């Protein structure tokens, strides 16, 4: 997808510098590492700036989004006041776990500096994507991320909608754009697995976990835990969601199927059961690619690749205004 072009360029530059370093180290004594050091300096000088790269900025503008880079890990803005309190609150939340798999294989081919640039760029692309769709980045866990969608000013349905769109866009990037680049470099497969679940107000406690500054404001909920567990049920670049997400995505039921249909194992239908309470919670594969193709900001090019769709703006009023002085001198044609 063209919105990730600038992220791919960073990764390509790091790989090129790594390859150049290997060539120089074999031919010119004392010069090895210079290309890589320059690439690393350039990356670290830009990577931590609080801004989107230009290619993905187009997506934010298309969706009319102004990003908030003032987020703090472990401190959702709607519940930040609980950091200095012994109180707890109940409120719904959509939890998303994204696990990046296979990145350890990069060390077989590249230096730690190059692996750092590649992993950091992928992580940065993920953060930017989830922020654009209204996510709150709660925690970075090694190669993975834990994201919340929702808050006090958003409905459950809208939070679910945003989570599914953000997860779908990033899954496309990893499955197609990133993998095409890595295939060309002979890199073993890198993929993600995503789990998403919704906990209703009755089921979610928000409170401080930890002590003093060694703490965060987080949720205690079965459905927060199930999101992580569903991630492990997903296939390569797959998204698995829970029953309550399904209940708030009626328009998307055509894009869902129970996980057991894929695995052909009956025990995979339910992600969690309490038999004595007759509680059985189904997990579903979310077929994100056909869903993504239906989004109003997505277009398909002649090669079948997805691209950002540009909205057509009506320029007629401006054109008529510019023509008015000419028409004024030609009164018979000045009919507007």
Backbone bond lengths (Angstrom), bond angles and torsions (degrees), N, CA, C in turn:
res aa  C-N    CA-C-N  psi(-1)  N-CA   C-N-CA  omega(-1)  CA-C   N-CA-C  phi
1 X - - - 1.463 - - 1.530 108.54 -
2 X 1.314 116.85 133.55 1.456 120.59 -171.44 1.519 113.93 -63.29
3 X 1.317 118.81 -16.70 1.460 120.28 -179.31 1.528 112.28 -68.84
4 X 1.331 117.67 -13.01 1.465 120.58 -179.00 1.535 112.81 -105.78
5 X 1.319 117.71 11.84 1.467 120.39 -175.51 1.528 112.62 -56.23
6 X 1.321 117.60 -42.38 1.465 120.19 -176.92 1.526 112.42 -69.70
7 X 1.312 117.74 -29.58 1.467 121.55 176.86 1.532 109.64 -71.34
8 X 1.321 115.97 -40.22 1.461 120.37 177.71 1.528 110.84 -65.45
9 X 1.324 116.96 -36.38 1.473 120.45 178.68 1.524 110.23 -62.58
10 X 1.314 117.37 -40.25 1.467 120.57 178.33 1.523 111.01 -61.59
11 X 1.320 115.82 -44.31 1.459 119.57 -179.18 1.529 110.23 -65.90
12 X 1.326 117.18 -42.49 1.469 120.96 178.07 1.522 111.22 -61.16
13 X 1.318 117.26 -40.91 1.470 120.94 179.84 1.520 111.08 -64.25
14 X 1.327 116.37 -40.42 1.462 120.13 179.02 1.522 111.18 -65.51
15 X 1.327 116.60 -41.80 1.465 120.88 178.79 1.524 110.60 -65.26
16 X 1.336 116.89 -42.01 1.470 120.82 179.34 1.519 110.64 -63.08
17 X 1.332 117.45 -40.62 1.464 121.13 179.09 1.516 110.81 -66.28
18 X 1.318 116.98 -37.84 1.460 121.32 178.70 1.529 110.31 -64.45
19 X 1.325 116.17 -44.11 1.466 120.41 179.30 1.522 110.85 -65.74
20 X 1.338 116.74 -39.16 1.461 120.47 178.30 1.519 110.77 -64.69
21 X 1.327 116.80 -38.25 1.459 121.49 178.15 1.521 110.68 -61.81
22 X 1.327 116.75 -42.11 1.469 120.92 -179.98 1.525 111.01 -63.53
23 X 1.345 116.32 -40.37 1.471 120.19 179.26 1.518 110.89 -65.12
24 X 1.331 115.86 -46.13 1.464 119.93 -177.27 1.520 111.98 -66.73
25 X 1.326 116.38 -36.48 1.460 119.42 -178.02 1.521 111.67 -64.88
26 X 1.334 116.85 -21.23 1.454 120.65 -179.52 1.531 112.17 -92.02
27 X 1.341 116.67 -14.06 1.457 118.16 -171.34 1.519 114.29 -120.71
28 X 1.334 118.45 -31.89 1.462 119.95 -175.65 1.511 109.52 -125.21
29 X 1.305 116.80 114.38 1.448 121.29 -175.74 1.534 110.47 -67.65
30 X 1.345 117.06 130.35 1.448 121.44 174.20 1.512 115.15 90.11
31 X 1.333 118.89 -7.32 1.460 119.81 -176.72 1.525 112.48 -103.32
32 X 1.338 115.57 -5.52 1.452 118.08 -174.73 1.529 111.32 -61.78
33 X 1.301 115.49 143.31 1.456 121.37 176.50 1.514 114.85 93.72
34 X 1.341 117.61 -12.43 1.469 118.28 -175.09 1.524 112.52 -65.38
35 X 1.316 117.06 -44.16 1.461 120.08 178.93 1.519 110.47 -61.75
36 X 1.335 115.86 -41.91 1.457 120.12 -179.02 1.525 111.15 -67.87
37 X 1.338 116.57 -40.85 1.462 119.95 179.01 1.522 111.21 -61.83
38 X 1.318 116.58 -40.77 1.458 120.43 178.76 1.521 110.48 -65.10
39 X 1.334 116.73 -42.78 1.462 121.12 178.59 1.518 110.63 -62.32
40 X 1.337 116.19 -41.28 1.454 120.75 -178.91 1.528 111.11 -67.18
41 X 1.344 116.76 -41.52 1.461 120.44 178.20 1.521 111.11 -63.44
42 X 1.328 116.09 -42.86 1.464 119.92 179.69 1.529 110.86 -62.27
43 X 1.334 114.91 -41.15 1.458 118.84 -178.59 1.516 111.31 -66.73
44 X 1.333 117.40 -50.62 1.462 120.06 -176.82 1.520 111.47 -65.40
45 X 1.330 117.32 -24.87 1.455 120.26 178.28 1.513 112.85 -74.54
46 X 1.345 116.48 -20.34 1.460 120.70 -176.45 1.522 113.74 -112.59
47 X 1.325 116.27 -29.72 1.468 120.42 -167.25 1.519 113.51 -65.13
48 X 1.324 117.56 -30.22 1.460 119.65 -173.67 1.525 112.81 -96.71
49 X 1.327 116.42 6.75 1.456 119.09 175.21 1.528 109.54 -70.33
50 X 1.323 115.55 139.70 1.465 120.16 -176.99 1.522 109.76 -84.02
51 X 1.316 115.00 74.13 1.462 119.93 177.82 1.518 108.96 -157.34
52 X 1.315 114.92 157.58 1.453 121.02 174.75 1.517 109.35 -80.71
53 X 1.336 116.20 150.53 1.452 118.82 170.22 1.532 108.08 -72.29
54 X 1.332 117.11 150.96 1.477 120.20 -172.15 1.524 114.65 -53.00
55 X 1.326 118.18 -39.41 1.472 119.34 -175.17 1.522 112.10 -64.50
56 X 1.328 117.51 -38.83 1.466 119.14 -179.20 1.529 111.33 -84.96
57 X 1.330 116.34 -17.05 1.458 120.21 174.44 1.526 110.38 -60.10
58 X 1.337 115.45 -31.44 1.466 120.06 177.83 1.528 111.03 -60.51
59 X 1.342 116.21 -39.46 1.461 120.01 178.67 1.520 110.49 -65.06
60 X 1.331 117.00 -44.54 1.463 120.61 179.46 1.523 111.01 -59.79
61 X 1.321 115.98 -42.41 1.462 120.06 179.56 1.530 111.06 -66.72
62 X 1.333 116.34 -39.50 1.460 120.34 179.91 1.526 111.15 -62.48
63 X 1.326 116.04 -35.99 1.461 121.11 -179.33 1.525 112.47 -89.34
64 X 1.335 116.64 -3.35 1.462 120.88 179.46 1.509 113.28 68.32
65 X 1.347 116.73 38.85 1.461 121.75 -173.81 1.527 111.17 -105.33
66 X 1.324 115.96 133.30 1.461 122.55 169.52 1.523 106.87 -107.74
67 X 1.332 117.45 118.41 1.460 120.45 -173.99 1.521 112.16 -81.75
68 X 1.326 114.58 146.99 1.453 122.08 174.64 1.524 108.66 -105.45
69 X 1.344 115.44 106.82 1.458 119.80 179.62 1.529 112.12 -92.37
70 X 1.322 116.43 9.21 1.464 120.17 -179.01 1.524 112.28 -89.40
71 X 1.323 116.96 7.15 1.455 119.67 178.03 1.526 110.91 -59.86
72 X 1.320 114.82 148.24 1.463 121.07 173.30 1.525 108.58 -122.35
73 X 1.321 115.78 135.16 1.455 119.33 179.33 1.526 110.35 -57.36
74 X 1.322 115.27 136.93 1.465 120.13 176.59 1.506 113.76 71.41
75 X 1.343 117.44 23.49 1.463 119.61 -177.00 1.526 109.66 -149.02
76 X 1.328 116.92 67.84 1.466 121.44 177.72 1.529 108.55 -53.93
77 X 1.334 117.98 128.15 1.474 120.05 -172.90 1.527 114.69 -58.28
78 X 1.338 118.65 -29.06 1.461 120.35 -179.89 1.522 112.88 -77.37
79 X 1.336 116.69 -11.88 1.463 120.29 -177.21 1.527 112.02 -129.99
80 X 1.337 115.74 12.71 1.474 120.34 -176.42 1.525 111.78 -61.32
81 X 1.331 116.94 -28.93 1.471 119.93 -178.21 1.527 112.36 -63.41
82 X 1.321 117.44 -17.16 1.457 120.48 179.71 1.530 112.48 -76.51
83 X 1.327 115.86 -11.37 1.473 120.57 179.99 1.525 111.06 -59.92
84 X 1.324 116.67 -37.26 1.472 121.42 -177.82 1.518 111.02 -108.23
85 X 1.306 115.62 32.50 1.460 119.91 -176.32 1.517 110.05 -138.31
86 X 1.317 114.68 155.28 1.464 120.36 173.52 1.525 110.91 -97.22
87 X 1.333 116.23 6.72 1.459 120.51 -178.24 1.535 110.82 -84.47
88 X 1.295 114.49 166.22 1.468 122.22 174.01 1.519 108.25 -132.15
89 X 1.326 116.11 153.96 1.458 121.75 178.17 1.521 109.24 -129.85
90 X 1.316 114.96 155.21 1.466 120.18 173.41 1.526 108.73 -108.59
91 X 1.310 115.62 131.38 1.462 120.68 178.07 1.521 108.38 -164.92
92 X 1.328 115.72 143.97 1.462 120.15 -179.11 1.534 110.11 -64.00
93 X 1.331 116.33 160.10 1.469 121.35 170.03 1.529 109.13 -162.16
94 X 1.331 114.56 148.22 1.461 121.59 171.41 1.520 107.27 -98.38
95 X 1.315 116.63 123.86 1.464 121.96 -179.65 1.523 109.75 -106.64
96 X 1.331 115.45 137.24 1.456 120.93 179.03 1.530 109.65 -131.39
97 X 1.318 116.18 127.72 1.460 122.27 172.74 1.519 108.89 -111.40
98 X 1.314 116.21 129.12 1.461 122.04 177.81 1.518 108.03 -123.26
99 X 1.314 116.68 120.72 1.463 121.70 -179.01 1.525 109.06 -114.25
100 X 1.322 116.64 125.01 1.467 122.41 177.79 1.525 107.84 -93.55
101 X 1.322 116.94 119.42 1.463 121.93 -173.96 1.525 110.54 -110.49
102 X 1.322 115.73 146.44 1.460 121.58 172.52 1.514 115.28 91.00
103 X 1.333 118.28 -2.52 1.470 118.88 -176.92 1.528 112.69 -68.91
104 X 1.334 117.24 -19.55 1.470 119.93 177.28 1.520 110.85 -61.25
105 X 1.327 116.70 -27.62 1.469 120.13 179.91 1.530 112.54 -64.48
106 X 1.321 117.30 -18.80 1.471 120.18 178.83 1.522 111.74 -61.76
107 X 1.341 117.02 -29.26 1.464 120.21 -178.58 1.532 111.79 -68.95
108 X 1.328 117.11 -16.82 1.463 119.70 176.36 1.523 111.96 -69.97
109 X 1.342 115.90 -21.70 1.455 119.97 -170.48 1.524 113.43 -119.50
110 X 1.355 116.96 -28.35 1.460 119.51 -171.23 1.524 112.21 -126.72
111 X 1.331 114.85 164.04 1.463 121.64 176.87 1.528 109.64 -72.50
112 X 1.331 117.22 161.07 1.466 119.55 177.94 1.532 113.07 -57.55
113 X 1.348 116.64 -35.22 1.469 118.81 178.49 1.524 111.73 -61.78
114 X 1.329 116.12 -43.05 1.467 120.19 179.99 1.525 110.90 -68.46
115 X 1.322 116.62 -41.17 1.465 120.03 178.09 1.528 109.90 -61.55
116 X 1.329 115.95 -39.61 1.466 119.65 178.13 1.526 111.01 -60.57
117 X 1.323 116.82 -45.19 1.463 120.40 -179.15 1.527 110.46 -63.97
118 X 1.335 116.93 -44.68 1.469 120.19 -179.58 1.526 110.86 -62.09
119 X 1.345 116.15 -50.44 1.471 119.51 -177.83 1.528 111.41 -64.21
120 X 1.321 116.65 -41.19 1.465 120.10 -178.65 1.525 111.17 -66.77
121 X 1.333 116.24 -36.06 1.464 119.43 178.67 1.520 110.88 -67.46
122 X 1.330 116.95 -42.45 1.468 120.52 177.26 1.528 110.00 -62.25
123 X 1.319 116.49 -44.06 1.459 120.79 179.71 1.530 110.99 -64.00
124 X 1.332 115.86 -41.14 1.461 119.73 178.60 1.526 111.04 -63.91
125 X 1.335 116.95 -41.18 1.465 120.47 177.00 1.529 110.44 -61.29
126 X 1.325 116.55 -39.48 1.464 120.48 178.37 1.525 110.92 -64.43
127 X 1.325 116.73 -48.61 1.465 120.86 -179.17 1.525 110.34 -58.50
128 X 1.330 116.63 -47.15 1.464 120.13 -179.02 1.527 111.36 -61.90
129 X 1.329 116.53 -41.19 1.464 120.27 179.96 1.517 111.16 -62.71
130 X 1.330 117.04 -49.94 1.460 120.30 -176.77 1.524 111.53 -67.28
131 X 1.334 117.58 -33.13 1.464 120.08 176.06 1.527 110.99 -65.56
132 X 1.330 116.45 -42.51 1.463 120.15 -179.02 1.523 111.06 -58.25
133 X 1.327 116.92 -35.53 1.462 120.12 -178.55 1.531 112.18 -92.82
134 X 1.331 116.74 15.16 1.454 120.71 171.12 1.505 115.54 89.89
135 X 1.327 118.05 17.69 1.459 120.97 179.72 1.516 112.87 -81.57
136 X 1.313 115.00 158.47 1.467 122.16 172.98 1.532 107.04 -114.90
137 X 1.324 116.74 119.29 1.467 121.44 -178.52 1.520 108.30 -78.53
138 X 1.312 115.57 104.07 1.471 119.61 -174.99 1.527 112.66 -82.53
139 X 1.331 116.29 -37.07 1.468 118.14 -173.43 1.520 109.90 -159.00
140 X 1.329 116.28 144.23 1.462 122.76 170.14 1.515 106.98 -105.37
141 X 1.331 116.03 124.37 1.459 120.71 -174.58 1.522 109.71 -122.02
142 X 1.326 117.00 87.75 1.458 119.94 -176.95 1.512 109.37 62.23
143 X 1.328 116.04 -117.66 1.462 120.76 177.70 1.527 112.25 -88.01
144 X 1.326 117.43 0.26 1.453 120.27 -174.91 1.519 113.12 -109.75
145 X 1.331 114.64 173.32 1.458 121.90 178.02 1.519 109.70 -137.08
146 X 1.328 115.00 148.02 1.456 122.59 174.21 1.522 106.47 -120.07
147 X 1.333 116.60 120.98 1.463 121.83 -173.22 1.522 109.73 -125.44
148 X 1.338 115.47 140.48 1.459 121.37 171.19 1.526 109.27 -103.04
149 X 1.315 115.97 143.22 1.463 122.01 168.90 1.518 107.75 -123.60
150 X 1.321 116.22 131.12 1.454 120.77 179.04 1.509 111.90 117.27
151 X 1.311 114.98 172.90 1.456 122.24 -178.21 1.507 109.57 170.87
152 X 1.312 116.18 -167.87 1.459 120.98 -172.38 1.524 113.71 -74.46
153 X 1.319 117.83 -16.80 1.464 120.70 -178.46 1.524 112.56 -107.22
154 X 1.333 116.95 11.65 1.466 120.61 -174.70 1.516 110.03 -130.76
155 X 1.323 116.53 141.78 1.461 120.71 177.82 1.524 110.83 -79.04
156 X 1.325 115.57 161.02 1.466 120.14 177.12 1.528 111.20 -59.13
157 X 1.330 116.54 -42.59 1.468 120.38 -177.60 1.524 111.13 -63.30
158 X 1.316 117.09 -42.86 1.460 119.94 -179.51 1.527 110.75 -67.85
159 X 1.332 117.50 -38.80 1.466 120.73 177.81 1.527 110.57 -62.42
160 X 1.331 116.72 -42.76 1.467 121.07 177.59 1.523 110.09 -62.33
161 X 1.327 116.59 -45.39 1.463 121.75 -179.84 1.531 110.81 -57.42
162 X 1.307 116.75 -46.70 1.464 121.11 -178.93 1.528 111.43 -65.74
163 X 1.322 115.95 -41.14 1.468 119.69 -179.68 1.522 111.05 -62.67
164 X 1.319 117.25 -44.36 1.463 120.74 -178.32 1.523 111.45 -66.81
165 X 1.320 117.51 -37.62 1.459 119.81 178.91 1.525 110.98 -68.69
166 X 1.333 117.36 -46.01 1.460 120.04 179.41 1.518 112.34 -61.73
167 X 1.345 116.43 -44.16 1.459 120.91 179.90 1.522 111.09 -63.62
168 X 1.324 117.55 -37.34 1.463 121.44 -178.37 1.527 111.44 -68.60
169 X 1.331 116.65 -43.77 1.463 120.54 -179.52 1.524 110.49 -62.33
170 X 1.337 117.23 -44.96 1.471 118.70 -178.29 1.523 111.31 -70.75
171 X 1.320 118.06 -34.67 1.468 120.80 176.78 1.520 110.84 -61.70
172 X 1.328 116.71 -38.47 1.468 119.99 177.64 1.527 110.29 -62.84
173 X 1.315 116.81 -44.00 1.468 121.03 179.06 1.527 111.24 -56.35
174 X 1.317 117.21 -47.80 1.462 120.83 -176.75 1.523 111.11 -70.74
175 X 1.321 117.30 -43.67 1.469 121.02 -174.90 1.524 112.54 -69.48
176 X 1.313 117.55 -36.26 1.465 120.42 -173.71 1.536 112.91 -112.44
177 X 1.315 118.20 -64.33 1.465 120.61 -174.22 1.524 111.81 -61.40
178 X 1.321 116.14 -52.16 1.467 120.09 -176.76 1.522 110.80 -68.47
179 X 1.324 116.79 -41.53 1.456 119.47 -177.63 1.526 111.75 -67.79
180 X 1.318 118.11 -35.05 1.470 120.35 175.99 1.522 110.99 -60.98
181 X 1.322 116.15 -41.09 1.465 120.34 178.04 1.532 110.22 -64.32
182 X 1.325 116.63 -45.92 1.461 120.51 -177.43 1.529 111.78 -69.27
183 X 1.323 117.00 -35.06 1.466 119.83 176.93 1.523 110.67 -59.77
184 X 1.326 115.59 -40.27 1.468 120.20 179.98 1.520 111.58 -66.56
185 X 1.332 116.42 -24.09 1.465 121.02 -179.79 1.528 112.41 -96.90
186 X 1.316 117.05 -0.04 1.455 120.19 -179.17 1.514 113.80 70.02
187 X 1.323 116.60 28.08 1.460 121.68 -179.66 1.524 109.22 -89.23
188 X 1.340 115.88 137.07 1.455 120.15 178.56 1.522 110.62 -62.31
189 X 1.293 115.65 156.98 1.459 121.85 -169.77 1.529 113.00 -58.68
190 X 1.329 115.53 131.75 1.457 123.64 170.75 1.525 106.72 -115.84
191 X 1.320 116.90 132.76 1.454 119.97 -176.52 1.519 109.90 -146.97
192 X 1.323 116.01 171.13 1.457 120.40 176.54 1.520 109.68 -123.03
193 X 1.325 115.07 159.67 1.459 122.46 170.49 1.526 107.12 -132.29
194 X 1.323 116.57 136.13 1.462 121.18 -173.57 1.517 110.74 -127.46
195 X 1.323 115.81 135.37 1.461 122.23 174.02 1.520 109.89 -122.72
196 X 1.329 116.91 135.70 1.464 121.54 -177.86 1.520 109.16 -134.82
197 X 1.336 116.40 130.33 1.457 119.25 174.86 1.526 110.12 -144.12
198 X 1.326 114.31 155.71 1.462 122.69 179.63 1.516 109.42 -112.63
199 X 1.311 115.53 128.84 1.455 120.90 171.22 1.519 109.16 -108.89
200 X 1.316 117.30 125.42 1.463 120.92 178.17 1.536 110.34 -73.45
201 X 1.322 115.22 165.93 1.470 120.84 -177.07 1.524 112.16 -52.23
202 X 1.318 115.78 -40.31 1.472 119.49 -177.54 1.521 112.88 -64.05
203 X 1.330 116.36 -19.63 1.468 120.89 -171.85 1.526 114.39 -110.14
204 X 1.333 117.68 0.14 1.465 119.96 -172.13 1.525 110.56 -124.77
205 X 1.326 116.51 124.35 1.463 122.30 174.10 1.524 108.84 -108.09
206 X 1.327 115.83 127.37 1.470 122.17 172.99 1.528 108.28 -101.20
207 X 1.331 115.91 129.73 1.464 119.78 -179.98 1.526 109.00 -164.47
208 X 1.311 114.82 170.03 1.462 120.17 176.74 1.522 109.47 -79.50
209 X 1.328 115.65 134.73 1.463 121.38 174.58 1.520 108.01 -115.99
210 X 1.336 117.22 132.67 1.458 121.17 -178.30 1.514 111.09 105.70
211 X 1.334 115.47 -166.59 1.471 120.98 -178.97 1.520 109.67 -133.06
212 X 1.327 115.51 141.79 1.462 120.48 176.63 1.511 111.73 52.86
213 X 1.343 115.10 -132.01 1.458 120.17 178.52 1.522 112.16 -82.18
214 X 1.339 115.71 -7.98 1.468 119.04 174.92 1.520 107.16 -89.32
215 X 1.323 115.41 62.94 1.454 119.38 -172.19 1.521 110.50 -156.16
216 X 1.326 114.54 169.40 1.458 122.62 175.26 1.514 108.60 -151.60
217 X 1.325 115.87 158.67 1.461 120.80 173.14 1.524 106.91 -93.23
218 X 1.312 116.65 117.40 1.454 119.95 -172.58 1.522 110.31 -140.69
219 X 1.324 116.58 -176.87 1.458 121.24 -178.83 1.523 111.29 -110.75
220 X 1.296 114.12 147.12 1.464 121.57 168.90 1.515 106.19 -115.49
221 X 1.320 115.57 110.48 1.462 120.17 -176.19 1.516 110.01 -161.19
222 X 1.310 115.62 143.12 1.465 120.11 172.65 1.523 109.52 -55.05
223 X 1.320 117.38 -38.09 1.458 120.54 -171.24 1.527 112.36 -79.43
224 X 1.317 117.10 -22.78 1.468 119.27 169.01 1.522 109.03 -66.89
225 X 1.324 116.08 -43.89 1.467 120.26 179.52 1.526 111.34 -67.04
226 X 1.336 116.77 -37.26 1.461 119.44 -178.27 1.523 112.04 -67.99
227 X 1.323 117.90 -30.97 1.464 119.76 177.74 1.521 110.10 -59.37
228 X 1.322 116.31 -42.34 1.466 120.72 177.90 1.520 110.56 -65.82
229 X 1.323 116.51 -41.85 1.460 120.38 -179.30 1.526 111.00 -67.02
230 X 1.337 117.27 -37.42 1.471 120.88 178.54 1.521 111.53 -64.46
231 X 1.314 116.17 -35.53 1.465 119.82 176.50 1.520 110.55 -54.24
232 X 1.310 117.11 -41.32 1.463 120.16 -179.34 1.525 112.12 -71.92
233 X 1.359 117.14 -16.04 1.464 120.86 177.07 1.522 112.57 -86.46
234 X 1.340 116.63 -13.08 1.459 120.31 -175.83 1.528 110.64 -75.21
235 X 1.328 115.44 153.66 1.464 118.83 173.02 1.520 109.22 -87.49
236 X 1.322 117.93 -176.09 1.457 122.20 -178.02 1.524 110.45 -57.65
237 X 1.331 116.17 122.89 1.470 124.56 -177.56 1.525 112.77 59.62
238 X 1.316 115.31 25.36 1.457 120.01 -179.87 1.513 112.62 -94.93
239 X 1.336 115.09 162.62 1.460 123.20 176.50 1.524 107.57 -125.45
240 X 1.334 116.62 127.51 1.461 121.73 176.92 1.524 108.34 -117.41
241 X 1.322 116.92 133.57 1.459 122.06 -178.77 1.522 109.86 -124.10
242 X 1.352 115.02 164.63 1.454 120.68 -179.08 1.517 113.48 -100.87
243 X 1.338 115.23 172.55 1.469 122.82 -177.64 1.524 113.18 -52.89
244 X 1.342 116.97 -42.71 1.465 119.36 -175.34 1.523 111.59 -71.58
245 X 1.322 117.50 -29.77 1.463 120.13 172.71 1.525 108.64 -64.97
246 X 1.321 116.02 -45.85 1.467 121.24 177.90 1.533 110.95 -55.97
247 X 1.340 116.69 -42.22 1.460 120.69 -177.64 1.530 111.96 -63.41
248 X 1.319 117.07 -23.93 1.459 121.61 -178.89 1.524 112.26 -106.29
249 X 1.315 116.15 17.82 1.469 121.26 178.29 1.523 109.38 -136.89
250 X 1.331 115.57 51.58 1.466 120.40 -175.49 1.525 112.19 -56.79
251 X 1.322 116.31 -36.44 1.469 119.84 -176.82 1.521 112.34 -70.22
252 X 1.325 117.11 -12.52 1.465 120.68 -173.87 1.523 113.05 -109.35
253 X 1.322 118.37 11.99 1.463 120.34 -175.43 1.533 112.60 -61.46
254 X 1.314 117.35 -25.44 1.472 119.77 177.11 1.525 112.14 -66.97
255 X 1.330 116.14 -15.85 1.469 120.05 -177.92 1.533 111.85 -100.91
256 X 1.323 117.14 14.60 1.465 121.36 -176.34 1.521 110.85 -120.86
257 X 1.332 115.15 147.46 1.462 121.47 170.41 1.520 107.88 -153.40
258 X 1.345 118.38 141.63 1.464 120.45 179.42 1.534 111.38 -56.83
259 X 1.307 115.92 141.85 1.466 121.05 -178.11 1.523 111.22 -56.48
260 X 1.325 116.69 -32.88 1.470 119.90 -178.21 1.527 112.30 -64.01
261 X 1.328 118.18 -21.96 1.465 119.96 176.18 1.525 110.73 -67.97
262 X 1.322 116.02 -32.93 1.473 119.89 178.78 1.522 111.12 -79.05
263 X 1.330 116.50 -44.84 1.464 119.90 -174.30 1.523 112.50 -83.01
264 X 1.347 116.00 -18.05 1.468 122.18 -175.66 1.526 111.55 59.05
265 X 1.337 114.83 34.51 1.464 121.48 177.05 1.524 108.15 -126.74
266 X 1.306 118.06 118.57 1.460 122.05 -176.50 1.524 112.21 -59.07
267 X 1.349 116.53 -32.59 1.464 119.19 -177.22 1.523 112.88 -68.90
268 X 1.342 117.31 -11.98 1.470 120.49 179.74 1.527 112.91 -88.67
269 X 1.332 117.27 -0.69 1.467 118.82 178.77 1.527 110.68 -65.38
270 X 1.335 116.20 -45.36 1.466 120.40 -176.82 1.520 110.31 -104.38
271 X 1.323 115.70 133.67 1.453 120.75 177.04 1.524 111.01 -87.01
272 X 1.368 115.71 -20.41 1.471 120.08 -178.57 1.523 108.67 -157.38
273 X 1.345 115.64 139.50 1.455 120.39 -179.44 1.521 111.10 -139.06
274 X 1.336 115.59 142.08 1.470 122.51 167.18 1.528 105.28 -126.74
275 X 1.331 117.40 85.94 1.470 121.16 -171.83 1.523 114.01 -55.09
276 X 1.353 116.60 -40.31 1.461 118.94 -176.66 1.537 112.14 -66.74
277 X 1.348 116.56 -21.16 1.461 120.90 176.37 1.535 111.45 -102.03
278 X 1.308 115.97 4.14 1.465 122.70 -177.78 1.537 111.40 55.49
279 X 1.311 114.07 38.33 1.471 120.65 179.52 1.523 108.54 -105.09
280 X 1.309 115.23 115.44 1.464 120.75 178.13 1.525 107.73 -132.78
281 X 1.320 114.77 121.88 1.468 120.42 -170.70 1.530 109.12 -110.67
282 X 1.341 114.84 114.56 1.466 121.12 -173.96 1.522 111.40 -83.19
283 X 1.314 115.78 144.65 1.462 121.74 173.60 1.531 108.82 -112.50
284 X 1.337 115.23 143.48 1.467 121.62 -174.23 1.521 111.28 -127.85
285 X 1.326 115.03 140.45 1.464 119.84 165.79 1.523 108.14 -73.64
286 X 1.324 116.11 130.31 1.459 121.21 175.55 1.524 107.32 -100.69
287 X 1.310 116.99 115.97 1.459 122.30 -176.94 1.526 108.60 -83.98
288 X 1.327 113.40 86.92 1.460 120.42 -166.67 1.535 114.17 -74.72
289 X 1.333 118.46 -25.35 1.471 118.52 -176.60 1.533 112.01 -68.49
290 X 1.338 120.74 -51.33 1.470 118.85 175.76 1.522 112.41 -62.71
291 X 1.340 116.53 -32.74 1.472 120.31 175.53 1.525 110.41 -62.31
292 X 1.340 116.53 -44.45 1.459 121.06 -177.40 1.523 111.29 -64.65
293 X 1.308 116.44 -37.42 1.463 120.11 -179.80 1.529 112.32 -64.49
294 X 1.329 116.70 -19.61 1.461 121.03 -179.43 1.527 112.68 -88.65
295 X 1.328 117.90 -6.93 1.458 119.93 -176.23 1.522 111.27 -74.61
296 X 1.323 116.22 144.34 1.463 120.41 -172.66 1.523 114.12 -72.11
297 X 1.323 117.57 -10.17 1.464 120.08 179.01 1.534 111.99 -101.18
298 X 1.334 116.80 5.78 1.458 121.82 -176.50 1.528 110.71 -115.13
299 X 1.337 115.40 138.05 1.468 122.07 173.88 1.524 108.35 -127.54
300 X 1.329 116.66 159.83 1.461 122.40 177.97 1.521 108.59 -113.25
301 X 1.368 117.02 127.81 1.465 119.31 -179.14 1.533 110.31 -83.43
302 X 1.326 116.05 -178.14 1.465 121.06 -175.83 1.523 112.82 -64.64
303 X 1.341 116.88 -21.66 1.460 120.92 179.59 1.525 112.55 -92.35
304 X 1.311 115.70 3.09 1.460 119.33 179.60 1.509 114.26 86.85
305 X 1.337 117.98 3.07 1.462 121.81 178.79 1.517 110.18 -83.39
306 X 1.333 115.79 147.12 1.455 119.89 178.52 1.521 110.51 -85.86
307 X 1.320 115.04 142.14 1.455 122.03 -179.94 1.521 109.17 -138.93
308 X 1.332 114.18 161.19 1.450 119.61 175.73 1.524 109.75 -70.37
309 X 1.325 115.92 128.36 1.465 120.78 179.36 1.523 108.91 -86.92
310 X 1.314 115.72 131.04 1.457 121.32 177.17 1.522 109.53 -89.46
311 X 1.314 116.44 133.23 1.450 119.70 175.28 1.525 109.14 -73.35
312 X 1.320 115.48 138.27 1.465 120.69 179.03 1.521 108.38 -84.11
313 X 1.321 115.77 121.53 1.455 119.87 179.69 1.516 109.66 -94.50
314 X 1.298 116.01 144.27 1.456 121.26 -179.30 1.524 109.94 -84.16
315 X 1.318 116.35 107.80 1.466 120.92 -176.30 1.519 112.10 -97.47
316 X 1.339 118.31 2.23 1.461 121.41 -175.35 1.529 113.18 -56.47
317 X 1.352 119.30 -46.28 1.461 118.25 -179.04 1.528 112.85 -58.00
318 X 1.363 116.18 -39.99 1.456 119.41 -179.05 1.519 110.38 -67.93
319 X 1.342 116.88 -40.13 1.460 120.45 -179.89 1.531 110.40 -63.73
320 X 1.328 117.56 -44.04 1.460 121.04 179.57 1.516 111.54 -63.47
321 X 1.323 115.74 -38.26 1.456 119.05 179.01 1.519 111.15 -63.02
322 X 1.358 116.38 -41.44 1.460 120.48 -179.99 1.527 112.12 -67.97
323 X 1.337 115.55 -28.12 1.465 119.28 -178.39 1.523 112.79 -83.72
324 X 1.327 117.03 -14.70 1.458 120.30 -174.66 1.528 113.94 -55.86
325 X 1.365 119.89 -44.60 1.468 118.61 -179.96 1.523 112.72 -61.25
326 X 1.349 116.05 -35.12 1.465 119.51 178.94 1.515 109.94 -69.10
327 X 1.323 115.09 -44.63 1.459 119.45 -179.32 1.519 111.81 -64.46
328 X 1.343 116.53 -31.68 1.463 120.47 179.87 1.516 111.56 -59.62
329 X 1.349 115.26 -34.28 1.468 119.58 -179.23 1.531 111.11 -80.68
330 X 1.320 115.44 -8.33 1.478 120.95 -179.86 1.523 107.76 -125.16
331 X 1.332 115.06 68.37 1.451 121.88 -170.66 1.521 115.56 -48.72
332 X 1.327 119.15 -38.03 1.479 117.71 -178.36 1.509 113.51 -60.29
333 X 1.360 117.13 -24.69 1.465 120.89 -176.88 1.538 111.77 -101.28
334 X 1.297 117.18 2.31 1.469 121.42 -176.52 1.528 108.09 -90.92
335 X 1.312 116.17 75.54 1.448 120.02 -172.09 1.511 114.10 -109.68
336 X 1.291 118.82 27.08 1.460 120.22 178.67 1.518 109.51 -136.85
